[in-house]
Amino acid sequence: MDERTLLIINPMRASGSARQLARMERALEGYGLRYDKRFTERKGHAITMAENAVSDGYTCIVAVGGDGTINEVVNAVSGSEATLAALPLGGNNDFLRSLGVWTWEQACRVLAQGVDKQLDVGLAEYVDGEGRPQRRYYAVLADVGLGSQVVRNTPGRFKHSLGGGLGYVISLYRTAVQGEARARWMRVEVDGQVRYEQNLLLVEALNGSYAGGGLRVAPRARLDDELLDVFVAEDMHWLKVWALFPKIYRGTHTEHEKTSYFQARQVAVDTETKTLISVDGDVVGYTPARFSVVGGALRVRCPAPSGNGENWAYD
């Protein structure tokens, strides 16, 4: 049976996004790929559209946007027989980077000629503003603390016009100037054992390697190892955090004296005061929170293995 493909497109307002979409569509047509397309109209719309697409028999659902659009589609298709694919049309494309895909040309080639693999997803459990329990899958990252505060303080125009990484750097400075770059008391359990009871700047539980628009936060992460890569930053002045950024971009930050980096299957975080939670670059709720890995829950269109059989993103 022929594959039925649907493009779910977040119509970004950033300069050049319409031209990039047109270029990608021409490339897909050059590969002979046939597809339908739908445009989202509001936040959360991609979830509904992807759920309906699964029910309507589409076998490949393509998130065309940034990591937020991908996250919505992930929450609709995880556990189904449908394949997720992605094309970049947003400020952040850390899921594609974690797959080893860096350009829109590569993304189009992967969609047309890639291979399907069962990859992991993260599961975040937390509470909303009313204290009601919520849960959400994530493709790349869940964060407690400073990272989520920076996300909340990053205007959409920064993400789209400046690019995710530069936008977050500027927002970190704004967050620090506003006095919000501070540590909070956290109790962190790792695989059922208490590991921290102290002031921490952030706790991040990653499924993919990249976050924040190109920061290589988890250099050893793999998308199919059924493990989360956990990054913890202890209390330090925001200027030291600023100095750490170049090392995070290179993935050489893990030996810093005020940070820890390790792997786990489950991480639970409770805090003395209500603290923000974000997943895949969007603030979703508050602590207490629990992050876990769901192995092989997502079928993903991936780059075909290279000639030497190596691919650092997955086996």
C-alpha positions as CSV (number, residue, x, y, z in Angstrom):
1,M,0.0,0.0,0.0
2,D,1.3,3.5,-0.9
3,E,2.3,5.7,1.9
4,R,-0.2,8.5,2.7
5,T,1.7,11.6,3.9
6,L,0.3,14.7,5.5
7,L,2.3,17.9,6.2
8,I,1.1,19.7,9.3
9,I,2.5,23.2,8.8
10,N,2.9,25.9,11.4
11,P,2.6,29.1,9.3
12,M,5.5,31.0,10.9
13,R,5.4,34.8,10.6
14,A,9.2,35.1,10.5
15,S,10.8,36.7,7.5
16,G,11.7,34.1,4.9
17,S,9.5,31.3,6.3
18,A,7.2,31.3,3.3
19,R,10.1,31.2,0.9
20,Q,11.7,28.3,2.8
21,L,8.4,26.4,2.7
22,A,8.2,26.9,-1.0
23,R,11.8,25.6,-1.5
24,M,11.0,22.5,0.6
25,E,7.9,21.8,-1.3
26,R,9.8,22.0,-4.6
27,A,12.4,19.7,-3.2
28,L,9.8,17.1,-2.2
29,E,8.2,17.3,-5.6
30,G,11.6,16.7,-7.1
31,Y,11.8,13.5,-5.1
32,G,8.4,12.5,-6.5
33,L,6.8,12.6,-3.1
34,R,3.0,13.0,-3.0
35,Y,1.4,14.6,0.1
36,D,-1.5,16.6,1.5
37,K,-1.0,19.6,3.7
38,R,-2.8,21.4,6.4
39,F,-2.0,24.7,8.3
40,T,-2.4,25.1,12.0
41,E,-4.4,28.0,13.3
42,R,-3.6,28.1,17.0
43,K,-1.5,26.6,19.7
44,G,-2.4,23.0,20.2
45,H,-4.0,22.7,16.8
46,A,-1.3,20.3,15.5
47,I,-2.3,17.8,18.2
48,T,-5.9,17.6,16.9
49,M,-4.8,17.6,13.3
50,A,-2.4,14.8,13.9
51,E,-4.9,12.7,15.9
52,N,-7.4,13.1,13.0
53,A,-4.7,12.2,10.5
54,V,-4.0,8.9,12.3
55,S,-7.7,8.1,12.4
56,D,-8.0,9.0,8.7
57,G,-5.3,6.5,7.7
58,Y,-2.3,8.7,7.1
59,T,0.8,6.7,7.6
60,C,3.4,9.5,7.7
61,I,2.7,12.7,9.5
62,V,5.2,15.5,9.0
63,A,5.6,18.3,11.5
64,V,6.6,21.4,9.6
65,G,7.8,24.0,12.1
66,G,10.0,24.1,15.2
67,D,10.3,21.9,18.2
68,G,6.9,23.1,19.5
69,T,5.1,21.9,16.4
70,I,7.0,18.6,16.6
71,N,6.1,18.2,20.3
72,E,2.4,18.5,19.5
73,V,2.6,15.9,16.7
74,V,4.6,13.6,19.0
75,N,1.8,13.8,21.6
76,A,-0.7,12.7,18.9
77,V,1.2,9.9,17.2
78,S,3.2,8.2,20.0
79,G,2.1,4.6,20.4
80,S,0.4,4.6,17.0
81,E,1.5,2.9,13.8
82,A,2.0,6.3,12.1
83,T,5.5,7.6,11.3
84,L,6.6,11.0,12.5
85,A,8.8,13.1,10.2
86,A,9.9,16.7,10.5
87,L,10.8,19.7,8.3
88,P,12.4,22.8,9.8
89,L,10.3,26.0,9.7
90,G,10.9,27.6,13.1
91,G,13.5,29.1,15.5
92,N,14.4,25.8,17.2
93,N,15.1,22.5,15.4
94,D,16.8,20.6,18.2
95,F,14.9,17.4,17.4
96,L,16.3,17.3,13.9
97,R,19.7,18.2,15.2
98,S,19.5,15.2,17.6
99,L,18.7,13.0,14.6
100,G,21.8,14.3,12.9
101,V,19.8,16.5,10.4
102,W,21.2,20.1,10.1
103,T,19.7,21.6,7.0
104,W,16.3,21.8,5.3
105,E,17.8,20.0,2.3
106,Q,18.8,17.0,4.5
107,A,15.4,17.0,6.1
108,C,13.7,16.8,2.7
109,R,16.0,13.9,1.7
110,V,15.3,12.1,4.9
111,L,11.5,12.4,4.4
112,A,11.8,11.1,0.9
113,Q,14.5,8.4,1.3
114,G,15.1,7.8,5.0
115,V,14.3,4.7,7.1
116,D,11.8,4.3,9.9
117,K,13.0,3.4,13.4
118,Q,11.3,3.0,16.8
119,L,12.7,5.7,19.0
120,D,12.2,6.7,22.6
121,V,10.1,9.6,24.0
122,G,10.3,11.3,27.3
123,L,7.2,11.6,29.5
124,A,6.7,14.6,31.8
125,E,4.2,14.4,34.7
126,Y,3.6,17.7,36.5
127,V,0.8,20.0,37.7
128,D,-0.9,23.0,36.1
129,G,-1.5,26.4,37.6
130,E,-4.5,25.0,39.5
131,G,-2.5,22.1,40.9
132,R,-4.2,19.5,38.7
133,P,-2.0,16.6,37.5
134,Q,-1.0,16.8,33.8
135,R,1.3,14.7,31.5
136,R,2.9,15.3,28.2
137,Y,5.3,13.5,26.0
138,Y,8.4,15.2,24.8
139,A,10.9,14.5,22.0
140,V,14.0,16.3,23.3
141,L,14.0,18.1,26.6
142,A,12.2,18.6,29.9
143,D,13.5,21.3,32.2
144,V,12.9,22.5,35.8
145,G,14.2,25.9,36.9
146,L,16.3,28.4,35.1
147,G,15.9,27.0,31.6
148,S,12.1,27.2,31.9
149,Q,12.4,30.8,33.3
150,V,14.5,31.7,30.3
151,V,11.9,30.1,28.0
152,R,9.1,32.1,29.5
153,N,11.1,35.3,29.1
154,T,12.0,34.7,25.4
155,P,9.6,36.6,23.1
156,G,8.5,34.7,20.1
157,R,10.1,37.3,17.8
158,F,13.5,36.4,19.4
159,K,13.1,32.8,18.5
160,H,12.0,33.4,15.0
161,S,14.0,36.4,13.9
162,L,17.2,35.8,15.8
163,G,17.2,32.0,15.8
164,G,16.6,29.9,18.9
165,G,20.1,29.9,20.3
166,L,20.8,33.6,20.1
167,G,17.3,34.4,21.3
168,Y,17.9,32.3,24.4
169,V,21.2,33.9,25.1
170,I,19.6,37.3,25.0
171,S,16.8,36.1,27.2
172,L,19.2,34.7,29.8
173,Y,20.7,38.2,30.1
174,R,17.2,39.6,30.5
175,T,16.3,37.0,33.1
176,A,19.4,37.8,35.1
177,V,18.9,41.5,35.0
178,Q,15.3,41.0,36.3
179,G,16.7,39.0,39.2
180,E,15.1,35.8,38.1
181,A,18.3,33.7,37.5
182,R,18.4,32.3,40.9
183,A,18.7,28.8,42.4
184,R,15.8,27.1,44.2
185,W,15.8,24.4,46.9
186,M,15.1,21.1,45.1
187,R,14.7,17.5,46.2
188,V,15.7,15.2,43.3
189,E,15.2,11.5,43.2
190,V,17.0,9.5,40.5
191,D,15.7,6.0,39.8
192,G,14.0,6.0,43.2
193,Q,17.1,7.2,45.2
194,V,17.4,10.7,46.6
195,R,20.4,12.4,45.0
196,Y,20.0,16.1,45.8
197,E,18.5,18.1,48.6
198,Q,19.9,21.6,48.0
199,N,19.7,24.8,46.0
200,L,19.9,24.1,42.3
201,L,19.6,26.3,39.2
202,L,18.1,23.7,37.0
203,V,17.5,20.0,36.3
204,E,17.1,18.9,32.7
205,A,16.1,15.4,31.6
206,L,16.9,15.0,27.9
207,N,15.9,12.4,25.3
208,G,17.9,14.1,22.5
209,S,21.3,15.7,22.5
210,Y,20.4,19.3,21.7
211,A,18.3,22.0,23.4
212,G,17.9,25.8,23.4
213,G,18.5,26.2,19.7
214,G,21.8,24.3,19.3
215,L,23.2,23.8,22.8
216,R,24.7,20.4,23.0
217,V,23.5,19.8,26.5
218,A,23.6,16.0,26.4
219,P,26.6,14.9,24.2
220,R,26.2,11.2,25.0
221,A,22.4,11.0,24.4
222,R,20.9,8.5,22.1
223,L,17.4,8.4,21.0
224,D,17.0,4.6,21.3
225,D,18.8,3.7,24.5
226,E,15.8,3.8,26.8
227,L,17.6,6.3,29.0
228,L,17.3,9.9,29.9
229,D,20.5,12.1,30.0
230,V,20.2,14.3,33.1
231,F,22.0,17.6,33.4
232,V,22.0,19.4,36.8
233,A,23.5,22.8,37.5
234,E,24.1,23.9,41.1
235,D,23.9,27.4,42.5
236,M,26.3,29.8,40.8
237,H,26.3,33.4,39.8
238,W,24.6,34.1,36.5
239,L,27.9,35.4,35.0
240,K,29.4,31.9,35.5
241,V,26.4,30.5,33.8
242,W,27.0,32.9,30.9
243,A,30.7,31.8,30.8
244,L,29.5,28.2,30.6
245,F,27.4,28.7,27.4
246,P,30.3,28.4,24.9
247,K,31.2,25.0,26.5
248,I,27.6,23.8,26.3
249,Y,27.5,24.6,22.6
250,R,30.6,22.4,22.1
251,G,29.4,19.7,24.5
252,T,32.4,20.1,26.7
253,H,30.6,21.4,29.8
254,T,30.0,18.1,31.6
255,E,33.1,18.2,33.8
256,H,32.4,21.7,35.2
257,E,32.7,21.7,39.0
258,K,29.1,23.1,39.5
259,T,27.4,20.7,37.1
260,S,26.5,17.0,36.9
261,Y,25.7,14.8,33.9
262,F,24.5,11.2,34.1
263,Q,21.9,8.8,32.7
264,A,18.7,7.5,34.4
265,R,15.4,6.0,33.6
266,Q,13.4,8.3,35.9
267,V,13.9,11.6,37.6
268,A,11.5,13.2,40.2
269,V,11.8,16.8,41.3
270,D,10.1,18.5,44.1
271,T,10.7,22.1,45.2
272,E,10.2,24.3,48.2
273,T,8.4,26.9,46.0
274,K,6.3,26.4,42.9
275,T,8.8,26.2,40.0
276,L,8.3,26.3,36.2
277,I,8.4,23.2,34.0
278,S,9.0,23.3,30.3
279,V,9.1,20.6,27.6
280,D,10.6,21.0,24.1
281,G,10.9,24.8,24.5
282,D,7.4,25.5,25.9
283,V,6.4,26.2,29.5
284,V,3.7,23.7,30.4
285,G,3.3,23.8,34.2
286,Y,4.9,23.5,37.6
287,T,6.6,21.2,40.1
288,P,6.3,18.6,41.6
289,A,7.3,16.8,38.4
290,R,8.5,13.3,37.3
291,F,10.3,12.6,34.0
292,S,10.6,9.1,32.6
293,V,11.6,7.4,29.3
294,V,9.1,5.5,27.2
295,G,11.2,3.1,25.1
296,G,10.4,2.7,21.4
297,A,7.1,4.6,21.6
298,L,7.6,6.7,18.5
299,R,8.1,5.6,14.9
300,V,10.4,8.2,13.3
301,R,11.7,8.8,9.7
302,C,15.4,8.9,10.3
303,P,18.5,9.3,8.1
304,A,19.6,6.2,6.4
305,P,22.8,4.7,8.0
306,S,26.0,6.0,6.4
307,G,28.3,3.7,4.5
308,N,30.3,2.8,7.6
309,G,27.1,2.0,9.5
310,E,27.7,4.8,12.0
311,N,25.1,7.2,13.3
312,W,25.6,8.8,16.8
313,A,21.9,9.6,17.2
314,Y,20.7,6.0,17.2
315,D,21.9,2.5,16.5
